[in-house]
């Protein structure tokens, strides 16, 4: 299975678009675009904010944004390792 970032990067490269053009057109920092394309969805990035950028980026590349966002949500849901930290400890 190809990750979303890789798919977006390949689509951008196939259209011969550079990151600076995407950044200027979408008003998204080059650093954030690089993080998305590298599948670096670290905890310091808000998932809602990031989902919106992934959607806009997919539309810009003329891809099915709904499909991309759904795959993105699935991909990032499995990377949440803090799930078990939120469970309360049993009462003794």
N, C-alpha and C positions, 0 to 999 in steps of 0.2 A: 504494500500500500504506500502510495506517495503522500508525503505530508503536504499540507496546504501551502506553507511557505515555499517549498521547492516547486510546487505546481505554479504558483504565482510568478516566481522568478523565471522559470522556463517560458511561461507565456510572455512575460515582459521581454525577455531576450529574443524570442521568436519574432516579436514585433519590432525588434531593434530600437527599443526605448531605453534610455539610460535613467538611472535613479534620480538624478538631479531634475530631469524633465517631469518625472512623476511627482517629485517633491514640490516643485513650483506649481504644477497644475492642480494638485489636490490640497496644497497647503499642509502637507504632512512632512515632518522633518526626515531628512535622509537617514538619520540614525534609527528612527522608528521603522521606516521601510526596510532597512537592513535587518533589524530585529525580526520583523514579520517574515521576511524571506529566509531567515536562518532558523525559523521556528523557535525563537527565543521569547517565549511567553512567560517571562519571569513574574514572580509574585508582586513586584513593585509596579506592574502595569494593571490598571483597572480593566477587568474583562469586558465590561460594557463598552467602555471607550475603545478598547482594542477591537471588539467585534464590529463597531461602526467603521473603523478604519479599514478592516479587512473587506467589509461590504463595498465601501467606496472604491477601494483599490480593484476589486473584482469587476465592478461596473466599468471602471476606467479601461480595464483590459478587455472589455466586451465579453466577459464570462458570465455564467449563470450565478449571480450573487447569492441567491437563496440557497443553492446547492453548496456553494463554497462556505457560506456561513454555517450551515448545518454540519458539514464535515469539520469545520473549525471548532464548533462547540463540542463535537464528539471527541476530537483530538485533544482539546484542552481539559475535558472532563476527566480523562484518565490520568492527567498529569497532576491532579490535586492530591498530593500525599498527606495533606494536613487534615484529612477527613477523620482519621482516628484520633487525632489530638483533641478534637472537639467533643468526644464522647466522655460523659462523666464517669468517674470511678465508682465502683460498687460501694454501697454502704456496708460497713462492717458491723 
